[in-house]
Amino acid sequence: MMTKDSIEAAYCFFHQKWNVYSRSNIDRQRDEIEYAIDSYTQQMSRELYETIAQGQPDYLRAHAAFHDDLASAVDRLEAML
């Protein structure tokens, strides 16, 4: 179920991780953030994940697209607040 609380929680978590990820030059730190986000998406509301993924099957889970996916997830969640 997608609730206002679940949207706010996801936004806060993703926004915090984006602020670190986007400024980090440390590969290990960036990998750990990717892992944390992947774990979070596995546990979050399926409806919310599908809404922000907009049909992308590996959204926030593919290394090659992670930077752009995380930036767009923050924007999409912010628009839902």
mmCIF file of the N, C-alpha and C atoms, coordinates in Angstrom:
data_MODEL
# 
_entry.id   MODEL 
# 
loop_
_atom_site.group_PDB 
_atom_site.id 
_atom_site.type_symbol 
_atom_site.label_atom_id 
_atom_site.label_alt_id 
_atom_site.label_comp_id 
_atom_site.label_asym_id 
_atom_site.label_entity_id 
_atom_site.label_seq_id 
_atom_site.pdbx_PDB_ins_code 
_atom_site.Cartn_x 
_atom_site.Cartn_y 
_atom_site.Cartn_z 
_atom_site.occupancy 
_atom_site.B_iso_or_equiv 
_atom_site.pdbx_formal_charge 
_atom_site.auth_seq_id 
_atom_site.auth_comp_id 
_atom_site.auth_asym_id 
_atom_site.auth_atom_id 
_atom_site.pdbx_PDB_model_num 
ATOM 1   N N  . MET A 1 1  ? 0.836  -1.179 0.000   1.00 0.00 ? 1  MET A N  1 
ATOM 2   C CA . MET A 1 1  ? 0.000  0.000  0.000   1.00 0.00 ? 1  MET A CA 1 
ATOM 3   C C  . MET A 1 1  ? 0.886  1.249  0.000   1.00 0.00 ? 1  MET A C  1 
ATOM 4   N N  . MET A 1 2  ? 0.510  2.208  -0.782  1.00 0.00 ? 2  MET A N  1 
ATOM 5   C CA . MET A 1 2  ? 1.263  3.450  -0.886  1.00 0.00 ? 2  MET A CA 1 
ATOM 6   C C  . MET A 1 2  ? 0.572  4.503  -0.011  1.00 0.00 ? 2  MET A C  1 
ATOM 7   N N  . THR A 1 3  ? 1.270  4.928  1.035   1.00 0.00 ? 3  THR A N  1 
ATOM 8   C CA . THR A 1 3  ? 0.723  5.932  1.943   1.00 0.00 ? 3  THR A CA 1 
ATOM 9   C C  . THR A 1 3  ? 1.603  7.177  1.914   1.00 0.00 ? 3  THR A C  1 
ATOM 10  N N  . LYS A 1 4  ? 1.076  8.257  2.449   1.00 0.00 ? 4  LYS A N  1 
ATOM 11  C CA . LYS A 1 4  ? 1.861  9.491  2.544   1.00 0.00 ? 4  LYS A CA 1 
ATOM 12  C C  . LYS A 1 4  ? 3.121  9.241  3.369   1.00 0.00 ? 4  LYS A C  1 
ATOM 13  N N  . ASP A 1 5  ? 2.995  8.455  4.437   1.00 0.00 ? 5  ASP A N  1 
ATOM 14  C CA . ASP A 1 5  ? 4.156  8.138  5.270   1.00 0.00 ? 5  ASP A CA 1 
ATOM 15  C C  . ASP A 1 5  ? 5.212  7.355  4.495   1.00 0.00 ? 5  ASP A C  1 
ATOM 16  N N  . SER A 1 6  ? 4.771  6.401  3.670   1.00 0.00 ? 6  SER A N  1 
ATOM 17  C CA . SER A 1 6  ? 5.747  5.612  2.905   1.00 0.00 ? 6  SER A CA 1 
ATOM 18  C C  . SER A 1 6  ? 6.446  6.476  1.856   1.00 0.00 ? 6  SER A C  1 
ATOM 19  N N  . ILE A 1 7  ? 5.731  7.419  1.285   1.00 0.00 ? 7  ILE A N  1 
ATOM 20  C CA . ILE A 1 7  ? 6.332  8.342  0.316   1.00 0.00 ? 7  ILE A CA 1 
ATOM 21  C C  . ILE A 1 7  ? 7.350  9.235  1.019   1.00 0.00 ? 7  ILE A C  1 
ATOM 22  N N  . GLU A 1 8  ? 6.970  9.778  2.173   1.00 0.00 ? 8  GLU A N  1 
ATOM 23  C CA . GLU A 1 8  ? 7.881  10.647 2.926   1.00 0.00 ? 8  GLU A CA 1 
ATOM 24  C C  . GLU A 1 8  ? 9.127  9.894  3.376   1.00 0.00 ? 8  GLU A C  1 
ATOM 25  N N  . ALA A 1 9  ? 8.939  8.660  3.855   1.00 0.00 ? 9  ALA A N  1 
ATOM 26  C CA . ALA A 1 9  ? 10.081 7.865  4.315   1.00 0.00 ? 9  ALA A CA 1 
ATOM 27  C C  . ALA A 1 9  ? 11.034 7.566  3.159   1.00 0.00 ? 9  ALA A C  1 
ATOM 28  N N  . ALA A 1 10 ? 10.485 7.167  2.023   1.00 0.00 ? 10 ALA A N  1 
ATOM 29  C CA . ALA A 1 10 ? 11.320 6.874  0.856   1.00 0.00 ? 10 ALA A CA 1 
ATOM 30  C C  . ALA A 1 10 ? 12.037 8.136  0.385   1.00 0.00 ? 10 ALA A C  1 
ATOM 31  N N  . TYR A 1 11 ? 11.327 9.240  0.349   1.00 0.00 ? 11 TYR A N  1 
ATOM 32  C CA . TYR A 1 11 ? 11.943 10.500 -0.080  1.00 0.00 ? 11 TYR A CA 1 
ATOM 33  C C  . TYR A 1 11 ? 13.105 10.870 0.840   1.00 0.00 ? 11 TYR A C  1 
ATOM 34  N N  . CYS A 1 12 ? 12.890 10.803 2.142   1.00 0.00 ? 12 CYS A N  1 
ATOM 35  C CA . CYS A 1 12 ? 13.953 11.164 3.095   1.00 0.00 ? 12 CYS A CA 1 
ATOM 36  C C  . CYS A 1 12 ? 15.176 10.267 2.916   1.00 0.00 ? 12 CYS A C  1 
ATOM 37  N N  . PHE A 1 13 ? 14.941 8.962  2.799   1.00 0.00 ? 13 PHE A N  1 
ATOM 38  C CA . PHE A 1 13 ? 16.043 8.013  2.650   1.00 0.00 ? 13 PHE A CA 1 
ATOM 39  C C  . PHE A 1 13 ? 16.790 8.246  1.341   1.00 0.00 ? 13 PHE A C  1 
ATOM 40  N N  . PHE A 1 14 ? 16.059 8.335  0.238   1.00 0.00 ? 14 PHE A N  1 
ATOM 41  C CA . PHE A 1 14 ? 16.693 8.515  -1.062  1.00 0.00 ? 14 PHE A CA 1 
ATOM 42  C C  . PHE A 1 14 ? 17.393 9.867  -1.153  1.00 0.00 ? 14 PHE A C  1 
ATOM 43  N N  . HIS A 1 15 ? 16.767 10.906 -0.620  1.00 0.00 ? 15 HIS A N  1 
ATOM 44  C CA . HIS A 1 15 ? 17.359 12.249 -0.667  1.00 0.00 ? 15 HIS A CA 1 
ATOM 45  C C  . HIS A 1 15 ? 18.674 12.282 0.110   1.00 0.00 ? 15 HIS A C  1 
ATOM 46  N N  . GLN A 1 16 ? 18.679 11.664 1.281   1.00 0.00 ? 16 GLN A N  1 
ATOM 47  C CA . GLN A 1 16 ? 19.903 11.613 2.088   1.00 0.00 ? 16 GLN A CA 1 
ATOM 48  C C  . GLN A 1 16 ? 21.004 10.875 1.330   1.00 0.00 ? 16 GLN A C  1 
ATOM 49  N N  . LYS A 1 17 ? 20.662 9.725  0.765   1.00 0.00 ? 17 LYS A N  1 
ATOM 50  C CA . LYS A 1 17 ? 21.655 8.933  0.032   1.00 0.00 ? 17 LYS A CA 1 
ATOM 51  C C  . LYS A 1 17 ? 22.121 9.671  -1.225  1.00 0.00 ? 17 LYS A C  1 
ATOM 52  N N  . TRP A 1 18 ? 21.214 10.368 -1.902  1.00 0.00 ? 18 TRP A N  1 
ATOM 53  C CA . TRP A 1 18 ? 21.586 11.126 -3.098  1.00 0.00 ? 18 TRP A CA 1 
ATOM 54  C C  . TRP A 1 18 ? 22.580 12.230 -2.756  1.00 0.00 ? 18 TRP A C  1 
ATOM 55  N N  . ASN A 1 19 ? 22.357 12.912 -1.638  1.00 0.00 ? 19 ASN A N  1 
ATOM 56  C CA . ASN A 1 19 ? 23.262 13.997 -1.241  1.00 0.00 ? 19 ASN A CA 1 
ATOM 57  C C  . ASN A 1 19 ? 24.688 13.496 -1.037  1.00 0.00 ? 19 ASN A C  1 
ATOM 58  N N  . VAL A 1 20 ? 24.839 12.312 -0.508  1.00 0.00 ? 20 VAL A N  1 
ATOM 59  C CA . VAL A 1 20 ? 26.172 11.738 -0.314  1.00 0.00 ? 20 VAL A CA 1 
ATOM 60  C C  . VAL A 1 20 ? 26.695 11.176 -1.639  1.00 0.00 ? 20 VAL A C  1 
ATOM 61  N N  . TYR A 1 21 ? 25.878 10.363 -2.308  1.00 0.00 ? 21 TYR A N  1 
ATOM 62  C CA . TYR A 1 21 ? 26.295 9.688  -3.542  1.00 0.00 ? 21 TYR A CA 1 
ATOM 63  C C  . TYR A 1 21 ? 26.750 10.682 -4.609  1.00 0.00 ? 21 TYR A C  1 
ATOM 64  N N  . SER A 1 22 ? 25.996 11.745 -4.783  1.00 0.00 ? 22 SER A N  1 
ATOM 65  C CA . SER A 1 22 ? 26.292 12.694 -5.856  1.00 0.00 ? 22 SER A CA 1 
ATOM 66  C C  . SER A 1 22 ? 27.576 13.482 -5.629  1.00 0.00 ? 22 SER A C  1 
ATOM 67  N N  . ARG A 1 23 ? 28.053 13.506 -4.391  1.00 0.00 ? 23 ARG A N  1 
ATOM 68  C CA . ARG A 1 23 ? 29.267 14.267 -4.075  1.00 0.00 ? 23 ARG A CA 1 
ATOM 69  C C  . ARG A 1 23 ? 30.484 13.374 -3.786  1.00 0.00 ? 23 ARG A C  1 
ATOM 70  N N  . SER A 1 24 ? 30.237 12.088 -3.696  1.00 0.00 ? 24 SER A N  1 
ATOM 71  C CA . SER A 1 24 ? 31.298 11.168 -3.292  1.00 0.00 ? 24 SER A CA 1 
ATOM 72  C C  . SER A 1 24 ? 32.206 10.787 -4.460  1.00 0.00 ? 24 SER A C  1 
ATOM 73  N N  . ASN A 1 25 ? 33.495 10.699 -4.156  1.00 0.00 ? 25 ASN A N  1 
ATOM 74  C CA . ASN A 1 25 ? 34.482 10.196 -5.111  1.00 0.00 ? 25 ASN A CA 1 
ATOM 75  C C  . ASN A 1 25 ? 35.032 8.850  -4.659  1.00 0.00 ? 25 ASN A C  1 
ATOM 76  N N  . ILE A 1 26 ? 34.439 8.300  -3.624  1.00 0.00 ? 26 ILE A N  1 
ATOM 77  C CA . ILE A 1 26 ? 34.919 7.049  -3.042  1.00 0.00 ? 26 ILE A CA 1 
ATOM 78  C C  . ILE A 1 26 ? 34.059 5.903  -3.578  1.00 0.00 ? 26 ILE A C  1 
ATOM 79  N N  . ASP A 1 27 ? 34.663 5.039  -4.389  1.00 0.00 ? 27 ASP A N  1 
ATOM 80  C CA . ASP A 1 27 ? 33.917 3.952  -5.025  1.00 0.00 ? 27 ASP A CA 1 
ATOM 81  C C  . ASP A 1 27 ? 33.221 3.056  -4.015  1.00 0.00 ? 27 ASP A C  1 
ATOM 82  N N  . ARG A 1 28 ? 33.896 2.718  -2.941  1.00 0.00 ? 28 ARG A N  1 
ATOM 83  C CA . ARG A 1 28 ? 33.299 1.830  -1.940  1.00 0.00 ? 28 ARG A CA 1 
ATOM 84  C C  . ARG A 1 28 ? 32.056 2.467  -1.316  1.00 0.00 ? 28 ARG A C  1 
ATOM 85  N N  . GLN A 1 29 ? 32.138 3.748  -1.017  1.00 0.00 ? 29 GLN A N  1 
ATOM 86  C CA . GLN A 1 29 ? 30.995 4.450  -0.431  1.00 0.00 ? 29 GLN A CA 1 
ATOM 87  C C  . GLN A 1 29 ? 29.819 4.460  -1.417  1.00 0.00 ? 29 GLN A C  1 
ATOM 88  N N  . ARG A 1 30 ? 30.100 4.709  -2.666  1.00 0.00 ? 30 ARG A N  1 
ATOM 89  C CA . ARG A 1 30 ? 29.044 4.720  -3.684  1.00 0.00 ? 30 ARG A CA 1 
ATOM 90  C C  . ARG A 1 30 ? 28.436 3.331  -3.848  1.00 0.00 ? 30 ARG A C  1 
ATOM 91  N N  . ASP A 1 31 ? 29.266 2.284  -3.809  1.00 0.00 ? 31 ASP A N  1 
ATOM 92  C CA . ASP A 1 31 ? 28.761 0.910  -3.894  1.00 0.00 ? 31 ASP A CA 1 
ATOM 93  C C  . ASP A 1 31 ? 27.867 0.577  -2.703  1.00 0.00 ? 31 ASP A C  1 
ATOM 94  N N  . GLU A 1 32 ? 28.259 1.025  -1.522  1.00 0.00 ? 32 GLU A N  1 
ATOM 95  C CA . GLU A 1 32 ? 27.454 0.771  -0.327  1.00 0.00 ? 32 GLU A CA 1 
ATOM 96  C C  . GLU A 1 32 ? 26.107 1.484  -0.408  1.00 0.00 ? 32 GLU A C  1 
ATOM 97  N N  . ILE A 1 33 ? 26.085 2.656  -0.981  1.00 0.00 ? 33 ILE A N  1 
ATOM 98  C CA . ILE A 1 33 ? 24.819 3.373  -1.164  1.00 0.00 ? 33 ILE A CA 1 
ATOM 99  C C  . ILE A 1 33 ? 23.942 2.636  -2.175  1.00 0.00 ? 33 ILE A C  1 
ATOM 100 N N  . GLU A 1 34 ? 24.530 2.150  -3.247  1.00 0.00 ? 34 GLU A N  1 
ATOM 101 C CA . GLU A 1 34 ? 23.765 1.363  -4.224  1.00 0.00 ? 34 GLU A CA 1 
ATOM 102 C C  . GLU A 1 34 ? 23.160 0.133  -3.555  1.00 0.00 ? 34 GLU A C  1 
ATOM 103 N N  . TYR A 1 35 ? 23.939 -0.537 -2.722  1.00 0.00 ? 35 TYR A N  1 
ATOM 104 C CA . TYR A 1 35 ? 23.441 -1.718 -2.016  1.00 0.00 ? 35 TYR A CA 1 
ATOM 105 C C  . TYR A 1 35 ? 22.301 -1.342 -1.068  1.00 0.00 ? 35 TYR A C  1 
ATOM 106 N N  . ALA A 1 36 ? 22.457 -0.243 -0.329  1.00 0.00 ? 36 ALA A N  1 
ATOM 107 C CA . ALA A 1 36 ? 21.426 0.198  0.617   1.00 0.00 ? 36 ALA A CA 1 
ATOM 108 C C  . ALA A 1 36 ? 20.128 0.548  -0.112  1.00 0.00 ? 36 ALA A C  1 
ATOM 109 N N  . ILE A 1 37 ? 20.241 1.230  -1.227  1.00 0.00 ? 37 ILE A N  1 
ATOM 110 C CA . ILE A 1 37 ? 19.049 1.594  -2.002  1.00 0.00 ? 37 ILE A CA 1 
ATOM 111 C C  . ILE A 1 37 ? 18.389 0.342  -2.566  1.00 0.00 ? 37 ILE A C  1 
ATOM 112 N N  . ASP A 1 38 ? 19.184 -0.584 -3.100  1.00 0.00 ? 38 ASP A N  1 
ATOM 113 C CA . ASP A 1 38 ? 18.629 -1.833 -3.621  1.00 0.00 ? 38 ASP A CA 1 
ATOM 114 C C  . ASP A 1 38 ? 17.881 -2.580 -2.520  1.00 0.00 ? 38 ASP A C  1 
ATOM 115 N N  . SER A 1 39 ? 18.474 -2.684 -1.351  1.00 0.00 ? 39 SER A N  1 
ATOM 116 C CA . SER A 1 39 ? 17.819 -3.358 -0.225  1.00 0.00 ? 39 SER A CA 1 
ATOM 117 C C  . SER A 1 39 ? 16.522 -2.657 0.151   1.00 0.00 ? 39 SER A C  1 
ATOM 118 N N  . TYR A 1 40 ? 16.549 -1.341 0.164   1.00 0.00 ? 40 TYR A N  1 
ATOM 119 C CA . TYR A 1 40 ? 15.351 -0.570 0.508   1.00 0.00 ? 40 TYR A CA 1 
ATOM 120 C C  . TYR A 1 40 ? 14.240 -0.828 -0.507  1.00 0.00 ? 40 TYR A C  1 
ATOM 121 N N  . THR A 1 41 ? 14.588 -0.851 -1.794  1.00 0.00 ? 41 THR A N  1 
ATOM 122 C CA . THR A 1 41 ? 13.556 -1.060 -2.816  1.00 0.00 ? 41 THR A CA 1 
ATOM 123 C C  . THR A 1 41 ? 12.946 -2.455 -2.730  1.00 0.00 ? 41 THR A C  1 
ATOM 124 N N  . GLN A 1 42 ? 13.702 -3.414 -2.216  1.00 0.00 ? 42 GLN A N  1 
ATOM 125 C CA . GLN A 1 42 ? 13.171 -4.769 -2.052  1.00 0.00 ? 42 GLN A CA 1 
ATOM 126 C C  . GLN A 1 42 ? 12.118 -4.827 -0.944  1.00 0.00 ? 42 GLN A C  1 
ATOM 127 N N  . GLN A 1 43 ? 12.222 -3.916 0.028   1.00 0.00 ? 43 GLN A N  1 
ATOM 128 C CA . GLN A 1 43 ? 11.332 -3.929 1.192   1.00 0.00 ? 43 GLN A CA 1 
ATOM 129 C C  . GLN A 1 43 ? 10.213 -2.888 1.127   1.00 0.00 ? 43 GLN A C  1 
ATOM 130 N N  . MET A 1 44 ? 10.346 -1.903 0.256   1.00 0.00 ? 44 MET A N  1 
ATOM 131 C CA . MET A 1 44 ? 9.369  -0.813 0.225   1.00 0.00 ? 44 MET A CA 1 
ATOM 132 C C  . MET A 1 44 ? 8.057  -1.263 -0.411  1.00 0.00 ? 44 MET A C  1 
ATOM 133 N N  . SER A 1 45 ? 7.054  -0.441 -0.285  1.00 0.00 ? 45 SER A N  1 
ATOM 134 C CA . SER A 1 45 ? 5.754  -0.698 -0.901  1.00 0.00 ? 45 SER A CA 1 
ATOM 135 C C  . SER A 1 45 ? 5.934  -1.001 -2.387  1.00 0.00 ? 45 SER A C  1 
ATOM 136 N N  . ARG A 1 46 ? 5.437  -2.140 -2.820  1.00 0.00 ? 46 ARG A N  1 
ATOM 137 C CA . ARG A 1 46 ? 5.550  -2.539 -4.229  1.00 0.00 ? 46 ARG A CA 1 
ATOM 138 C C  . ARG A 1 46 ? 4.867  -1.496 -5.117  1.00 0.00 ? 46 ARG A C  1 
ATOM 139 N N  . GLU A 1 47 ? 3.721  -1.001 -4.673  1.00 0.00 ? 47 GLU A N  1 
ATOM 140 C CA . GLU A 1 47 ? 2.983  0.003  -5.439  1.00 0.00 ? 47 GLU A CA 1 
ATOM 141 C C  . GLU A 1 47 ? 3.804  1.290  -5.599  1.00 0.00 ? 47 GLU A C  1 
ATOM 142 N N  . LEU A 1 48 ? 4.453  1.709  -4.532  1.00 0.00 ? 48 LEU A N  1 
ATOM 143 C CA . LEU A 1 48 ? 5.277  2.914  -4.595  1.00 0.00 ? 48 LEU A CA 1 
ATOM 144 C C  . LEU A 1 48 ? 6.478  2.695  -5.515  1.00 0.00 ? 48 LEU A C  1 
ATOM 145 N N  . TYR A 1 49 ? 7.131  1.544  -5.387  1.00 0.00 ? 49 TYR A N  1 
ATOM 146 C CA . TYR A 1 49 ? 8.273  1.250  -6.258  1.00 0.00 ? 49 TYR A CA 1 
ATOM 147 C C  . TYR A 1 49 ? 7.853  1.277  -7.726  1.00 0.00 ? 49 TYR A C  1 
ATOM 148 N N  . GLU A 1 50 ? 6.757  0.621  -8.047  1.00 0.00 ? 50 GLU A N  1 
ATOM 149 C CA . GLU A 1 50 ? 6.298  0.574  -9.434  1.00 0.00 ? 50 GLU A CA 1 
ATOM 150 C C  . GLU A 1 50 ? 5.914  1.963  -9.946  1.00 0.00 ? 50 GLU A C  1 
ATOM 151 N N  . THR A 1 51 ? 5.391  2.798  -9.059  1.00 0.00 ? 51 THR A N  1 
ATOM 152 C CA . THR A 1 51 ? 5.021  4.160  -9.452  1.00 0.00 ? 51 THR A CA 1 
ATOM 153 C C  . THR A 1 51 ? 6.254  4.981  -9.809  1.00 0.00 ? 51 THR A C  1 
ATOM 154 N N  . ILE A 1 52 ? 7.276  4.935  -8.960  1.00 0.00 ? 52 ILE A N  1 
ATOM 155 C CA . ILE A 1 52 ? 8.467  5.741  -9.260  1.00 0.00 ? 52 ILE A CA 1 
ATOM 156 C C  . ILE A 1 52 ? 9.311  5.116  -10.372 1.00 0.00 ? 52 ILE A C  1 
ATOM 157 N N  . ALA A 1 53 ? 9.227  3.804  -10.538 1.00 0.00 ? 53 ALA A N  1 
ATOM 158 C CA . ALA A 1 53 ? 9.995  3.125  -11.594 1.00 0.00 ? 53 ALA A CA 1 
ATOM 159 C C  . ALA A 1 53 ? 9.430  3.413  -12.983 1.00 0.00 ? 53 ALA A C  1 
ATOM 160 N N  . GLN A 1 54 ? 8.166  3.720  -13.051 1.00 0.00 ? 54 GLN A N  1 
ATOM 161 C CA . GLN A 1 54 ? 7.502  4.037  -14.322 1.00 0.00 ? 54 GLN A CA 1 
ATOM 162 C C  . GLN A 1 54 ? 7.805  3.014  -15.412 1.00 0.00 ? 54 GLN A C  1 
ATOM 163 N N  . GLY A 1 55 ? 7.691  1.737  -15.052 1.00 0.00 ? 55 GLY A N  1 
ATOM 164 C CA . GLY A 1 55 ? 7.851  0.667  -16.026 1.00 0.00 ? 55 GLY A CA 1 
ATOM 165 C C  . GLY A 1 55 ? 9.271  0.191  -16.267 1.00 0.00 ? 55 GLY A C  1 
ATOM 166 N N  . GLN A 1 56 ? 10.252 0.808  -15.624 1.00 0.00 ? 56 GLN A N  1 
ATOM 167 C CA . GLN A 1 56 ? 11.643 0.369  -15.788 1.00 0.00 ? 56 GLN A CA 1 
ATOM 168 C C  . GLN A 1 56 ? 11.884 -0.828 -14.862 1.00 0.00 ? 56 GLN A C  1 
ATOM 169 N N  . PRO A 1 57 ? 12.150 -2.013 -15.416 1.00 0.00 ? 57 PRO A N  1 
ATOM 170 C CA . PRO A 1 57 ? 12.255 -3.224 -14.590 1.00 0.00 ? 57 PRO A CA 1 
ATOM 171 C C  . PRO A 1 57 ? 13.425 -3.243 -13.602 1.00 0.00 ? 57 PRO A C  1 
ATOM 172 N N  . ASP A 1 58 ? 14.548 -2.632 -13.923 1.00 0.00 ? 58 ASP A N  1 
ATOM 173 C CA . ASP A 1 58 ? 15.713 -2.649 -13.029 1.00 0.00 ? 58 ASP A CA 1 
ATOM 174 C C  . ASP A 1 58 ? 15.971 -1.287 -12.404 1.00 0.00 ? 58 ASP A C  1 
ATOM 175 N N  . TYR A 1 59 ? 14.926 -0.510 -12.243 1.00 0.00 ? 59 TYR A N  1 
ATOM 176 C CA . TYR A 1 59 ? 15.037 0.844  -11.709 1.00 0.00 ? 59 TYR A CA 1 
ATOM 177 C C  . TYR A 1 59 ? 15.687 0.819  -10.330 1.00 0.00 ? 59 TYR A C  1 
ATOM 178 N N  . LEU A 1 60 ? 16.729 1.600  -10.164 1.00 0.00 ? 60 LEU A N  1 
ATOM 179 C CA . LEU A 1 60 ? 17.519 1.706  -8.929  1.00 0.00 ? 60 LEU A CA 1 
ATOM 180 C C  . LEU A 1 60 ? 18.280 0.428  -8.589  1.00 0.00 ? 60 LEU A C  1 
ATOM 181 N N  . ARG A 1 61 ? 18.311 -0.531 -9.501  1.00 0.00 ? 61 ARG A N  1 
ATOM 182 C CA . ARG A 1 61 ? 18.963 -1.814 -9.221  1.00 0.00 ? 61 ARG A CA 1 
ATOM 183 C C  . ARG A 1 61 ? 20.068 -2.148 -10.219 1.00 0.00 ? 61 ARG A C  1 
ATOM 184 N N  . ALA A 1 62 ? 20.257 -1.314 -11.226 1.00 0.00 ? 62 ALA A N  1 
ATOM 185 C CA . ALA A 1 62 ? 21.290 -1.555 -12.235 1.00 0.00 ? 62 ALA A CA 1 
ATOM 186 C C  . ALA A 1 62 ? 22.407 -0.525 -12.063 1.00 0.00 ? 62 ALA A C  1 
ATOM 187 N N  . HIS A 1 63 ? 23.619 -1.012 -11.908 1.00 0.00 ? 63 HIS A N  1 
ATOM 188 C CA . HIS A 1 63 ? 24.764 -0.137 -11.650 1.00 0.00 ? 63 HIS A CA 1 
ATOM 189 C C  . HIS A 1 63 ? 24.922 0.947  -12.724 1.00 0.00 ? 63 HIS A C  1 
ATOM 190 N N  . ALA A 1 64 ? 24.798 0.565  -13.970 1.00 0.00 ? 64 ALA A N  1 
ATOM 191 C CA . ALA A 1 64 ? 25.053 1.503  -15.067 1.00 0.00 ? 64 ALA A CA 1 
ATOM 192 C C  . ALA A 1 64 ? 24.104 2.702  -15.064 1.00 0.00 ? 64 ALA A C  1 
ATOM 193 N N  . ALA A 1 65 ? 22.889 2.509  -14.593 1.00 0.00 ? 65 ALA A N  1 
ATOM 194 C CA . ALA A 1 65 ? 21.894 3.590  -14.613 1.00 0.00 ? 65 ALA A CA 1 
ATOM 195 C C  . ALA A 1 65 ? 21.626 4.170  -13.230 1.00 0.00 ? 65 ALA A C  1 
ATOM 196 N N  . PHE A 1 66 ? 22.345 3.703  -12.221 1.00 0.00 ? 66 PHE A N  1 
ATOM 197 C CA . PHE A 1 66 ? 22.004 4.064  -10.846 1.00 0.00 ? 66 PHE A CA 1 
ATOM 198 C C  . PHE A 1 66 ? 22.030 5.570  -10.597 1.00 0.00 ? 66 PHE A C  1 
ATOM 199 N N  . HIS A 1 67 ? 23.049 6.259  -11.050 1.00 0.00 ? 67 HIS A N  1 
ATOM 200 C CA . HIS A 1 67 ? 23.167 7.705  -10.819 1.00 0.00 ? 67 HIS A CA 1 
ATOM 201 C C  . HIS A 1 67 ? 21.915 8.438  -11.304 1.00 0.00 ? 67 HIS A C  1 
ATOM 202 N N  . ASP A 1 68 ? 21.527 8.182  -12.540 1.00 0.00 ? 68 ASP A N  1 
ATOM 203 C CA . ASP A 1 68 ? 20.352 8.846  -13.110 1.00 0.00 ? 68 ASP A CA 1 
ATOM 204 C C  . ASP A 1 68 ? 19.064 8.379  -12.445 1.00 0.00 ? 68 ASP A C  1 
ATOM 205 N N  . ASP A 1 69 ? 18.989 7.084  -12.126 1.00 0.00 ? 69 ASP A N  1 
ATOM 206 C CA . ASP A 1 69 ? 17.794 6.550  -11.468 1.00 0.00 ? 69 ASP A CA 1 
ATOM 207 C C  . ASP A 1 69 ? 17.585 7.182  -10.096 1.00 0.00 ? 69 ASP A C  1 
ATOM 208 N N  . LEU A 1 70 ? 18.647 7.298  -9.323  1.00 0.00 ? 70 LEU A N  1 
ATOM 209 C CA . LEU A 1 70 ? 18.508 7.866  -7.984  1.00 0.00 ? 70 LEU A CA 1 
ATOM 210 C C  . LEU A 1 70 ? 18.102 9.334  -8.064  1.00 0.00 ? 70 LEU A C  1 
ATOM 211 N N  . ALA A 1 71 ? 18.688 10.073 -8.977  1.00 0.00 ? 71 ALA A N  1 
ATOM 212 C CA . ALA A 1 71 ? 18.310 11.484 -9.148  1.00 0.00 ? 71 ALA A CA 1 
ATOM 213 C C  . ALA A 1 71 ? 16.837 11.606 -9.525  1.00 0.00 ? 71 ALA A C  1 
ATOM 214 N N  . SER A 1 72 ? 16.386 10.756 -10.430 1.00 0.00 ? 72 SER A N  1 
ATOM 215 C CA . SER A 1 72 ? 14.982 10.832 -10.849 1.00 0.00 ? 72 SER A CA 1 
ATOM 216 C C  . SER A 1 72 ? 14.044 10.347 -9.750  1.00 0.00 ? 72 SER A C  1 
ATOM 217 N N  . ALA A 1 73 ? 14.470 9.369  -8.960  1.00 0.00 ? 73 ALA A N  1 
ATOM 218 C CA . ALA A 1 73 ? 13.631 8.889  -7.855  1.00 0.00 ? 73 ALA A CA 1 
ATOM 219 C C  . ALA A 1 73 ? 13.389 10.001 -6.843  1.00 0.00 ? 73 ALA A C  1 
ATOM 220 N N  . VAL A 1 74 ? 14.429 10.747 -6.524  1.00 0.00 ? 74 VAL A N  1 
ATOM 221 C CA . VAL A 1 74 ? 14.285 11.867 -5.589  1.00 0.00 ? 74 VAL A CA 1 
ATOM 222 C C  . VAL A 1 74 ? 13.307 12.887 -6.164  1.00 0.00 ? 74 VAL A C  1 
ATOM 223 N N  . ASP A 1 75 ? 13.445 13.208 -7.433  1.00 0.00 ? 75 ASP A N  1 
ATOM 224 C CA . ASP A 1 75 ? 12.542 14.173 -8.069  1.00 0.00 ? 75 ASP A CA 1 
ATOM 225 C C  . ASP A 1 75 ? 11.102 13.668 -8.096  1.00 0.00 ? 75 ASP A C  1 
ATOM 226 N N  . ARG A 1 76 ? 10.915 12.406 -8.439  1.00 0.00 ? 76 ARG A N  1 
ATOM 227 C CA . ARG A 1 76 ? 9.562  11.844 -8.531  1.00 0.00 ? 76 ARG A CA 1 
ATOM 228 C C  . ARG A 1 76 ? 8.895  11.776 -7.161  1.00 0.00 ? 76 ARG A C  1 
ATOM 229 N N  . LEU A 1 77 ? 9.659  11.378 -6.156  1.00 0.00 ? 77 LEU A N  1 
ATOM 230 C CA . LEU A 1 77 ? 9.100  11.318 -4.803  1.00 0.00 ? 77 LEU A CA 1 
ATOM 231 C C  . LEU A 1 77 ? 8.777  12.712 -4.279  1.00 0.00 ? 77 LEU A C  1 
ATOM 232 N N  . GLU A 1 78 ? 9.649  13.663 -4.546  1.00 0.00 ? 78 GLU A N  1 
ATOM 233 C CA . GLU A 1 78 ? 9.399  15.037 -4.103  1.00 0.00 ? 78 GLU A CA 1 
ATOM 234 C C  . GLU A 1 78 ? 8.105  15.573 -4.719  1.00 0.00 ? 78 GLU A C  1 
ATOM 235 N N  . ALA A 1 79 ? 7.858  15.239 -5.972  1.00 0.00 ? 79 ALA A N  1 
ATOM 236 C CA . ALA A 1 79 ? 6.639  15.685 -6.643  1.00 0.00 ? 79 ALA A CA 1 
ATOM 237 C C  . ALA A 1 79 ? 5.388  15.050 -6.036  1.00 0.00 ? 79 ALA A C  1 
ATOM 238 N N  . MET A 1 80 ? 5.550  13.901 -5.394  1.00 0.00 ? 80 MET A N  1 
ATOM 239 C CA . MET A 1 80 ? 4.417  13.202 -4.783  1.00 0.00 ? 80 MET A CA 1 
ATOM 240 C C  . MET A 1 80 ? 4.094  13.707 -3.380  1.00 0.00 ? 80 MET A C  1 
ATOM 241 N N  . LEU A 1 81 ? 5.000  14.473 -2.792  1.00 0.00 ? 81 LEU A N  1 
ATOM 242 C CA . LEU A 1 81 ? 4.782  14.951 -1.417  1.00 0.00 ? 81 LEU A CA 1 
ATOM 243 C C  . LEU A 1 81 ? 3.674  15.989 -1.349  1.00 0.00 ? 81 LEU A C  1 
# 
